[in-house]
Amino acid sequence: MTVRVLTGSKEEIAKKVVNLPGEVREVIAFVEEPQTESKQPVPETVDDIFKEMEPYMVDVDDVDDSREGIYSRKPGE
């Protein structure tokens, strides 16, 4: 089986497919969807973004999430 990449307009690609030797069993087509408005509303504030994520967040009290705490080695590492 040989893989061929055909480019061009829809009509040009169709002509190239017709002229291919042998049997053509599959075609992958990339169709650009028209730009439409987003189906999800855009949050108005940063707080709204975090409010959406709240069900997926974990709340832990004793964690040092400072830059220094994240990038420095802990005992035993």
N, C-alpha and C positions, 0 to 999 in steps of 0.2 A: 504494500500500500504506500502511496506517495502522498505527502501533504503539500498542498499548494496554497499560497496566500494570494487572493485576488483582490485588487484594489481598484477604485474608480467609482463612477456613478452607478446607480442601481442598474441602469440599462447596460452599461459596459460590463459590469460583473455578470449580469444574466447572459450576455453574449459569450463571455469567456467560459461560463459553466457549460453552456450548450456545446461549445467546441472542444471541451475536454475529452480526451480519449478514454474509453472504458466506461464503467458504471460509476455514477456518483450516488453515494448512499446517504451522506449527511452534509449539511451546510451549517455553519455557525454565522449568524448575522448580528452585527452590532448596530442597534437602532437607537439613535439619540432621542430621548424623550423630550417633549416640549417643556420649557420652563414654566412651572406653575407655582402658585403660592405654597409655602410649606404647610403640611397638614397639621403640624404641631405648632401651637402658639409660642412665640418667642418670649421668654421671661423678661419682665420689665426691669428687674433689679437683680443684683448679685444674690441677695438674700433669697429671691424666688428660685434661683438655680439650686442653691443648697437645700432649700425646702423640698424640692423634687427628689433630691438624692437622699434625704433623711432616712427613708425606709431601708436603704442599702448600707448605711453607715454603722460603724461600731463605736460605741462610746466607752473609752477606757480612761481611768483616772490617772494612774501613775506612769505616764509615758512621756519621755523627753523627746518631743518632735521638733526641737530647734535644729537649725542647720548644723551647729556643732555636735549636737547629740546624734544626729543621723550619720554624719561623716566621720565620727571618731570611733575607735575600737572600744568595745565593752570588755569587762573582765571575762576571760575565757575565750575570747575570739582570736 
